[in-house]
Each structure stands twice: as structure tokens, then as C-alpha cells.
């Protein structure tokens, strides 16, 4: 969430929030024009390659007359869904091999 704290301005200015994922080229932009809470939902669509050390960046292009508070929140269910999405296909193999190791099959 990005919450601006400022006085109403004479002219309307828009804030632009840009989320960039370098290894996929995803570039999501959010436009905000009011002084309320703006939520940006971010989900990675592909796993970062092992040989890539780049990071996801969030750039705030905002009014210099305002102060902003940025809060990063995670959802356990969303994280679980992402883990299943990326690693779900290999889950049956892990379950079966664990079962065979545990019970000496």
C-alpha cells in the first residue's frame, strides 16, 4: 500500500507506481490520482533463473509535496498458491519417494 500524506493541491497530479520484473520483462504500472490507499498486487509469473541475480523493483513517481508510507504485505494463501504453481508438478514424486523411503518399499 502507498498512502500519500499531503494537502490538496490546486492542480490534480497523478502518481505512477511501476513494478518491474527484469527476468521476464514484466512491467506493471498503476496510476493513482487521489490521496487514498493504493494497492498493487504483485505475483511472479515465472521463477527467477538460477544464474540471474537481478531483483524486482518498485519505483514510485510521485508528487514532491507529499509524504508517502509504503507497506509490504504477504498473504499466506497467495504464497502457498505460488509454491504449488511452481513446484506442484514435482510434488507427487516427492510424496512417493518419501513414502518408499519411510516404509522400505
N, C-alpha and C positions, 0 to 999 in steps of 0.2 A: 504494500500500500504506500502511496506517496500522498502526503497530506500537506498542502501549502498553508502557511500562516502568513497572511498579508492583508492589507487594507484594500477595499475595492478600488480598482484602477479606473481612470477616466476612459481609457480605450481598452477594448477587450483584447487580451493577449492569450494565445494558445500555448500550452505546454506540450512538448513532444517527448515521449518516452520511447527509446529504441533498445530493443533486446536483440543481441546478435550472437548467433552460434556459429563460430568460424569453421568447424569441420563439416558442416552441412550447408553452409551459406544461407541459413535461415536468418531472415531479418524482419522482425516483427515491430511495427510502430503503433503506438497508441497516442491519440490526440485527446487532450483534456482542456476544456475552456472554463470550467467553473472551479471554485475553491472548495471542492469536496474531496472525498476519498476516491482515489482512482486505483482499481485493482488490475494487475497484469498477471494473467495466468501463464506460466511457462512450463512446457513439457518438452523434454528432449525426444526427438523422433528417431534418432539413431544413437548408438553408443559411440563415445569418443574412441577413435582408433588408438591402439596401444602406443604407436610411435608419434603421437601428436600430443604436445604439451600445452596447446592453446586453451584458453578459458572462455566461458560465456561472459559477455559484458552487457551491462545495462547502463545506457547513457541517458541522462536527464537534460533536456534542452528546455530551460525554464526561465521565468522572469527573475531578474536580479533584485527586484524589490521585495521578494518573498523569501520566507524560510520554509524548508521542506523537511518532513520527517519520513524516513523510509523504513518500513518494517518488512522483514522477510519471514514468511510463514511456510510451513510444510504441512501437508496432510498425510497422515499415516496411510490412509486408504489409497491415495494417489501414488505414494511411493511404492506400496505393495503392488498396485496395478502395473506400474512401470517395471518393477523387478520381474513380475510374471511375464510381461510383454517381451522383455529382453532375454530372460533365462528360462521361461516356461517350456520351450521345446525340449530342453535337456533335463527337465525335472523328472520325467518317468525313468530315465536312465539312472539318475542318482538314487531314486527310491528303490528300484530293483537291485542295483548293486549294493546298496546299504542293507537291504533285506537278505541278500545272498551272503554278505559278509557276516551279518549278525547271526544267521541261523545255519551257517555252514553248508549252504546248498550247492 
